[in-house]
Amino acid sequence: MIISASEEKSVSSLIHDFYKSKDYQIYLDADVISAQVMVPIKIDSFDEVAQLPNPVIANLFIKYIKKEYELDSTVVYQSVKPDITNPL
């Protein structure tokens, strides 16, 4: 099923659908250990950014929306420039 942002789906409804999916249930049953760091996902044709709680779930979500909705997405990386106020 191909959808676009103009249809009834929202980023939050895509995430909700993913959490009900068999792919997510398999992840839960596998007892995977992953870093708990928010991963922002930009879904093409949507203004919102999806926030997933770890890299494993983010990767599964990207694959899920590609398979189920034919939506492309990318991980949004923000470069961090540390503010050095006290150089050694």
DSSP file (Angstrom, degrees, kcal/mol; ACC not computed):
  #  RESIDUE AA STRUCTURE BP1 BP2  ACC     N-H-->O    O-->H-N    N-H-->O    O-->H-N    TCO  KAPPA ALPHA  PHI   PSI    X-CA   Y-CA   Z-CA
    1    1 A M              0   0    0      0, 0.0     2,-0.5     0, 0.0     0, 0.0   0.000 360.0 360.0 360.0 121.0    0.0    0.0    0.0
    2    2 A I        +     0   0    0     68,-0.1     2,-0.3    69,-0.0    68,-0.2  -0.811 360.0 175.9 -93.3 128.9    1.5    3.3   -1.1
    3    3 A I        -     0   0    0     66,-1.0     2,-0.3    -2,-0.5    66,-0.0  -0.892  13.8-159.1-128.4 161.7    0.6    6.3    1.1
    4    4 A S    >   -     0   0    0     -2,-0.3     3,-1.7    67,-0.1     5,-0.3  -0.842  39.4 -98.1-131.1 171.6    1.5    9.9    1.2
    5    5 A A  T 3  S+     0   0    0     40,-0.4    41,-0.1    -2,-0.3    42,-0.1   0.754 118.0  66.0 -62.9 -23.8    1.4   12.6    3.9
    6    6 A S  T 3  S+     0   0    0      2,-0.0    -1,-0.3    39,-0.0    40,-0.0   0.658  90.7  81.1 -74.6 -14.1   -1.9   13.9    2.4
    7    7 A E  S <  S-     0   0    0     -3,-1.7    -4,-0.1     1,-0.1     0, 0.0  -0.160 104.2 -86.2 -82.9-176.0   -3.7   10.7    3.3
    8    8 A E  S    S+     0   0    0      2,-0.0     2,-0.1    -2,-0.0    -3,-0.1   0.609  94.7 100.8 -69.8 -14.1   -5.1    9.8    6.7
    9    9 A K        -     0   0    0     -5,-0.3     2,-0.3     4,-0.1    -2,-0.1  -0.434  49.0-173.1 -76.6 146.6   -1.8    8.4    8.1
   10   10 A S     >  -     0   0    0     -2,-0.1     4,-2.1     1,-0.1     5,-0.2  -0.831  40.6-103.7-125.9 169.2    0.4   10.4   10.4
   11   11 A V  H  > S+     0   0    0     -2,-0.3     4,-2.3     1,-0.2     5,-0.2   0.920 122.8  52.2 -59.9 -43.0    3.9    9.6   11.8
   12   12 A S  H  > S+     0   0    0      1,-0.2     4,-2.3     2,-0.2    -1,-0.2   0.869 108.6  50.0 -64.7 -34.5    2.4    8.7   15.1
   13   13 A S  H  > S+     0   0    0      2,-0.2     4,-2.5     1,-0.2    -1,-0.2   0.857 108.8  52.5 -72.3 -32.4   -0.1    6.3   13.5
   14   14 A L  H  X S+     0   0    0     -4,-2.1     4,-2.3     2,-0.2    -2,-0.2   0.920 111.1  47.0 -63.8 -43.0    2.8    4.6   11.5
   15   15 A I  H  X S+     0   0    0     -4,-2.3     4,-2.4     2,-0.2    -2,-0.2   0.915 111.6  51.2 -63.7 -43.1    4.7    4.1   14.8
   16   16 A H  H  X S+     0   0    0     -4,-2.3     4,-1.0     1,-0.2    -2,-0.2   0.928 110.6  48.3 -59.9 -46.4    1.5    2.8   16.5
   17   17 A D  H >< S+     0   0    0     -4,-2.5     3,-0.6     1,-0.2     4,-0.5   0.901 110.3  52.6 -60.5 -41.4    1.0    0.3   13.6
   18   18 A F  H >< S+     0   0    0     -4,-2.3     3,-1.6     1,-0.2     6,-0.5   0.918 104.8  54.3 -61.2 -44.5    4.6   -0.8   13.8
   19   19 A Y  H 3< S+     0   0    0     -4,-2.4    -1,-0.2     1,-0.3    -2,-0.2   0.720 109.9  48.3 -65.9 -19.0    4.3   -1.5   17.6
   20   20 A K  T << S+     0   0    0     -4,-1.0    -1,-0.3    -3,-0.6    -2,-0.2   0.491  94.8 108.5 -91.9  -5.5    1.4   -3.8   16.8
   21   21 A S  S <> S-     0   0    0     -3,-1.6     4,-1.8    -4,-0.5     5,-0.1  -0.233  79.0-121.7 -77.1 160.7    3.3   -5.6   14.0
   22   22 A K  H  > S+     0   0    0      1,-0.2     4,-2.4     2,-0.2     5,-0.2   0.857 112.1  61.2 -64.2 -36.6    4.7   -9.1   14.0
   23   23 A D  H  > S+     0   0    0      1,-0.2     4,-1.7     2,-0.2    -1,-0.2   0.910 106.4  44.7 -58.3 -43.5    8.2   -7.6   13.4
   24   24 A Y  H  > S+     0   0    0     -6,-0.5     4,-2.4     2,-0.2    -1,-0.2   0.890 110.8  53.8 -69.6 -38.7    8.1   -5.7   16.7
   25   25 A Q  H  X S+     0   0    0     -4,-1.8     4,-2.3     1,-0.2    -2,-0.2   0.883 107.1  51.7 -63.2 -37.9    6.7   -8.7   18.6
   26   26 A I  H  X S+     0   0    0     -4,-2.4     4,-1.6     2,-0.2    -1,-0.2   0.907 108.2  52.3 -63.1 -41.5    9.6  -10.8   17.3
   27   27 A Y  H  X>S+     0   0    0     -4,-1.7     5,-0.8     1,-0.2     4,-0.6   0.933 110.1  48.1 -58.7 -46.9   12.0   -8.1   18.5
   28   28 A L  H ><5S+     0   0    0     -4,-2.4     3,-1.0     1,-0.2    -2,-0.2   0.901 111.4  49.8 -62.2 -41.2   10.4   -8.2   22.0
   29   29 A D  H 3<5S+     0   0    0     -4,-2.3    -1,-0.2     1,-0.2    -2,-0.2   0.770 102.6  62.3 -68.9 -25.4   10.6  -12.0   22.2
   30   30 A A  H 3<5S-     0   0    0     -4,-1.6    -1,-0.2    -3,-0.3    -2,-0.2   0.627  96.6-139.3 -77.2 -12.9   14.3  -11.9   21.2
   31   31 A D  T <<5 -     0   0    0     -3,-1.0     2,-0.2    -4,-0.6    -3,-0.1   0.929  30.6-171.1  54.3  50.1   15.2  -10.0   24.3
   32   32 A V      < -     0   0    0     -5,-0.8     2,-0.5     1,-0.0    -1,-0.2  -0.493  15.7-143.3 -75.5 138.7   17.6   -7.8   22.4
   33   33 A I        +     0   0    0     -2,-0.2     2,-0.3    23,-0.0    -1,-0.0  -0.914  31.8 159.6-103.9 127.7   19.9   -5.4   24.3
   34   34 A S        -     0   0    0     -2,-0.5     2,-0.1    21,-0.0    -2,-0.0  -0.976  46.8 -87.3-145.0 155.2   20.6   -2.1   22.6
   35   35 A A        -     0   0    0     -2,-0.3     2,-1.3     1,-0.1    21,-0.2  -0.380  39.4-128.6 -59.7 138.4   21.7    1.4   23.6
   36   36 A Q        +     0   0    0     18,-0.1     2,-0.4    19,-0.1    18,-0.2  -0.734  57.5 134.1 -94.6  90.0   18.8    3.5   24.7
   37   37 A V        -     0   0    0     -2,-1.3     2,-0.1    16,-0.5    15,-0.1  -0.997  59.9-109.5-139.4 130.3   19.3    6.6   22.5
   38   38 A M        -     0   0    0     -2,-0.4    13,-0.0    16,-0.1    -2,-0.0  -0.372  29.2-158.7 -64.1 133.5   16.6    8.4   20.6
   39   39 A V  E     -A   52   0A   0     13,-3.2    13,-2.3    15,-0.1     2,-0.4  -0.951   7.4-146.2-117.6 111.6   16.9    7.9   16.8
   40   40 A P  E     -A   51   0A   0      0, 0.0    36,-2.6     0, 0.0     2,-0.5  -0.639  13.8-165.7 -80.8 131.4   15.2   10.5   14.7
   41   41 A I  E     -AB  50  75A   0      9,-3.2     9,-2.7    -2,-0.4     2,-0.7  -0.973   8.9-153.1-119.9 122.3   13.8    9.2   11.4
   42   42 A K  E     -AB  49  74A   0     32,-3.1    32,-2.1    -2,-0.5     2,-0.5  -0.861  12.7-154.4 -94.7 118.0   12.7   11.5    8.6
   43   43 A I  E >   - B   0  73A   0      5,-0.7     3,-2.0    -2,-0.7    30,-0.2  -0.822  26.0-108.9 -95.3 126.1   10.0    9.8    6.5
   44   44 A D  T 3  S+     0   0    0     28,-2.6     3,-0.1    -2,-0.5    28,-0.1  -0.234 101.7  16.9 -54.8 139.1    9.8   11.1    2.9
   45   45 A S  T 3  S+     0   0    0      1,-0.2   -40,-0.4   -41,-0.1     2,-0.4   0.443 105.7 101.9  74.5   6.0    6.7   13.2    2.2
   46   46 A F    <   -     0   0    0     -3,-2.0    -1,-0.2     2,-0.1    -3,-0.1  -0.934  60.1-153.7-115.5 143.1    6.0   13.8    6.0
   47   47 A D  S    S+     0   0    0     -2,-0.4    -1,-0.1    -3,-0.1     2,-0.1   0.803  74.7  79.4 -81.5 -30.6    6.8   17.0    7.9
   48   48 A E  S    S-     0   0    0      1,-0.0    -5,-0.7    -6,-0.0     2,-0.5  -0.350  74.1-135.1 -76.7 157.3    7.1   15.2   11.2
   49   49 A V  E     -A   42   0A   0     -7,-0.1     2,-0.3    -2,-0.1    -7,-0.2  -0.960  17.5-132.1-111.9 130.3   10.1   13.3   12.4
   50   50 A A  E     -A   41   0A   0     -9,-2.7    -9,-3.2    -2,-0.5     2,-0.6  -0.624  14.9-151.5 -79.4 138.0    9.6    9.9   14.0
   51   51 A Q  E     -A   40   0A   0     -2,-0.3   -13,-0.1   -11,-0.2    -1,-0.0  -0.952  13.1-171.8-113.7 115.0   11.5    9.4   17.3
   52   52 A L  E     -A   39   0A   0    -13,-2.3   -13,-3.2    -2,-0.6     6,-0.1  -0.839  26.2-127.9-108.6 147.0   12.4    5.8   18.0
   53   53 A P  S    S+     0   0    0      0, 0.0   -16,-0.5     0, 0.0    -1,-0.1   0.569  82.0   6.4 -77.4 -10.2   14.0    4.7   21.3
   54   54 A N  S  > S-     0   0    0    -18,-0.2     4,-2.4   -15,-0.1     5,-0.2  -0.986  74.8-103.7-163.2 163.2   17.0    2.8   20.1
   55   55 A P  H  > S+     0   0    0      0, 0.0     4,-2.2     0, 0.0     5,-0.2   0.814 115.8  54.3 -62.6 -32.2   18.9    1.9   16.9
   56   56 A V  H  > S+     0   0    0    -21,-0.2     4,-2.2     2,-0.2     5,-0.2   0.951 112.1  42.8 -67.7 -48.3   17.5   -1.6   16.6
   57   57 A I  H  > S+     0   0    0      1,-0.2     4,-2.7     2,-0.2    -1,-0.2   0.895 112.6  54.9 -64.0 -39.5   13.9   -0.5   16.8
   58   58 A A  H  X S+     0   0    0     -4,-2.4     4,-2.4     1,-0.2    -1,-0.2   0.922 108.9  47.5 -59.4 -44.7   14.7    2.4   14.4
   59   59 A N  H  X S+     0   0    0     -4,-2.2     4,-2.1     1,-0.2    -1,-0.2   0.909 112.6  48.6 -64.0 -42.5   16.1   -0.1   11.8
   60   60 A L  H  X S+     0   0    0     -4,-2.2     4,-2.5     2,-0.2    -2,-0.2   0.897 111.0  51.4 -63.1 -40.0   13.1   -2.4   12.2
   61   61 A F  H  X S+     0   0    0     -4,-2.7     4,-2.7     2,-0.2     5,-0.3   0.917 108.0  51.4 -63.6 -44.6   10.8    0.6   11.8
   62   62 A I  H  X S+     0   0    0     -4,-2.4     4,-1.5     1,-0.2    -1,-0.2   0.927 113.6  44.6 -58.3 -46.3   12.5    1.8    8.6
   63   63 A K  H  X S+     0   0    0     -4,-2.1     4,-2.5     2,-0.2    -1,-0.2   0.892 112.5  53.4 -65.1 -39.5   12.2   -1.7    7.1
   64   64 A Y  H  X S+     0   0    0     -4,-2.5     4,-3.3     1,-0.2     5,-0.4   0.940 109.9  44.6 -62.6 -50.1    8.6   -2.0    8.3
   65   65 A I  H  X S+     0   0    0     -4,-2.7     6,-1.9     1,-0.2     4,-1.4   0.806 114.1  51.3 -69.6 -26.3    7.4    1.2    6.6
   66   66 A K  H  X S+     0   0    0     -4,-1.5     4,-1.0    -5,-0.3    -1,-0.2   0.928 117.1  39.2 -69.8 -45.5    9.2    0.4    3.4
   67   67 A K  H  < S+     0   0    0     -4,-2.5    -2,-0.2    -5,-0.2    -3,-0.2   0.929 126.4  33.1 -70.7 -46.7    7.7   -3.1    3.3
   68   68 A E  H  < S+     0   0    0     -4,-3.3    -3,-0.2    -5,-0.2    -2,-0.2   0.826 137.7  15.5 -83.6 -33.1    4.1   -2.2    4.4
   69   69 A Y  H  < S-     0   0    0     -4,-1.4   -66,-1.0    -5,-0.4    -3,-0.2   0.401  91.6-122.6-124.6  -0.8    3.7    1.3    3.0
   70   70 A E     <  +     0   0    0     -4,-1.0     2,-0.4    -5,-0.3    -4,-0.3   0.876  58.7 153.7  55.2  41.0    6.5    1.7    0.4
   71   71 A L        -     0   0    0     -6,-1.9     2,-0.3    -9,-0.1    -1,-0.2  -0.855  36.3-144.2-102.5 133.0    7.8    4.8    2.3
   72   72 A D        +     0   0    0     -2,-0.4   -28,-2.6    -3,-0.1     2,-0.3  -0.665  25.8 171.1 -90.7 151.6   11.4    5.8    2.1
   73   73 A S  E     -B   43   0A   0     -2,-0.3     2,-0.3   -30,-0.2   -30,-0.2  -0.972  18.5-153.2-154.3 164.5   13.1    7.3    5.2
   74   74 A T  E     -B   42   0A   0    -32,-2.1   -32,-3.1    -2,-0.3     2,-0.4  -0.985  28.0-108.9-141.6 151.6   16.5    8.4    6.5
   75   75 A V  E     -B   41   0A   0     -2,-0.3     2,-0.7   -34,-0.2   -34,-0.2  -0.677  34.9-133.0 -77.7 132.6   18.0    8.7    9.9
   76   76 A V        -     0   0    0    -36,-2.6     2,-0.4    -2,-0.4    -1,-0.0  -0.794  23.5-166.4 -92.3 114.7   18.5   12.4   10.7
   77   77 A Y        -     0   0    0     -2,-0.7     2,-0.5   -38,-0.1   -38,-0.0  -0.851   5.8-164.0-102.5 136.3   22.0   13.0   12.1
   78   78 A Q        -     0   0    0     -2,-0.4     2,-0.2     2,-0.0    -2,-0.0  -0.978  20.4-129.9-117.5 124.4   22.8   16.2   13.8
   79   79 A S        -     0   0    0     -2,-0.5     2,-0.6     1,-0.0    -2,-0.0  -0.507  19.6-145.3 -72.6 140.8   26.5   17.0   14.2
   80   80 A V        -     0   0    0     -2,-0.2    -1,-0.0     2,-0.0    -2,-0.0  -0.926  11.1-167.4-110.9 123.1   27.4   18.0   17.7
   81   81 A K        -     0   0    0     -2,-0.6    -2,-0.0     2,-0.0     0, 0.0  -0.917  23.0-134.3-110.1 107.6   30.0   20.6   18.2
   82   82 A P        -     0   0    0      0, 0.0     2,-1.0     0, 0.0    -2,-0.0  -0.298  12.9-126.0 -63.8 143.1   31.1   20.6   21.9
   83   83 A D        -     0   0    0      2,-0.0     2,-0.8     1,-0.0    -2,-0.0  -0.788  24.7-161.5 -91.0 103.5   31.4   23.9   23.5
   84   84 A I        +     0   0    0     -2,-1.0    -1,-0.0     1,-0.2    -3,-0.0  -0.774  25.1 158.4 -91.6 111.9   34.9   24.0   25.0
   85   85 A T  S    S+     0   0    0     -2,-0.8    -1,-0.2     1,-0.2    -2,-0.0   0.558  70.3  42.1-108.1 -13.0   35.0   26.7   27.6
   86   86 A N  S    S-     0   0    0      2,-0.0    -1,-0.2     0, 0.0     2,-0.0  -0.604  73.3-170.2-136.9  75.9   38.0   25.4   29.6
   87   87 A P              0   0    0      0, 0.0    -3,-0.0     0, 0.0     0, 0.0  -0.338 360.0 360.0 -66.7 149.7   40.8   24.2   27.3
   88   88 A L              0   0    0     -2,-0.0    -2,-0.0     0, 0.0     0, 0.0   0.469 360.0 360.0 -74.3 360.0   43.6   22.4   29.0
